[in-house]
């Protein structure tokens, strides 16, 4: 829904098991995190903007936890593919921690992307396919509403 973003693919990264399944990742024993691969046009949206939205749409201050979901597979992590992405992510983390010295520190990890394994098909467009599911209503929808409110000027128009 963001200008310049052409595709978002759910998957798994950062672990040791090759071609893991959701069931394997959800045990927390593979070392993978549940992630999304964002494909974007840097001429239309810059990496720093994507980082800002990333930090604004989840809680980066809890280690191995997002809402009620607990485990290493839910850690806040940025997997970079270039030295420039690594530098931008680390700079963003430092700025957030410096500007929020009284708050909880950001614990987001910054790691090189070595492998990305696309999630099973039923994870693709999960919210669009299952909008009435309790997880969608209670977890995803509030995050989407937050993004829509805070980053309205970055969103695609309905006809895009």
Phi, psi and omega in degrees: 000001180263138175304134178089347178267122183262334184200143174231123186241122177286148179184200185225141179209161173087010182245189185249343181277130177283139178048055182290155173264165176302319181299320178292314181298320184293347175284340184082002185267350182272343183085357180281154169251148171284124187223174168232141173264125181255120175258127187212163178259108182296346175283342182252330177213130183271162183300321180299321177295319177298321177296318180300317179292320177303310182290332180277351186249000177212175180265104180273011184255001179246126182281127175058041182201136170223109184063231180276351181277124184234138177141161182299336179290349179251014181294153175277118185212144173244122175260119182260156179243351179222157176301327180293321177294318178300312181298317180296318180295314180295322178294318179298315177302313181298318180295318179296313181295324179290317183284343183240046186301332181276342182270181178291139181289150175287130182249013180302132177272150176237115186226152175289143176278116178259320178214142173234127179245119181296137179290163178302155186303325183292349175275339181290134180051036185304314182295316181297324182278331186233049186299335181270357180295143181307318180298320180294315182291321187269332185246305186289312184302315177300324178293318178296319179297321178297315179296315180300322182285311185284332187235033184306322182290348180260356185275149176292149173285158183306328184274354180290000000 
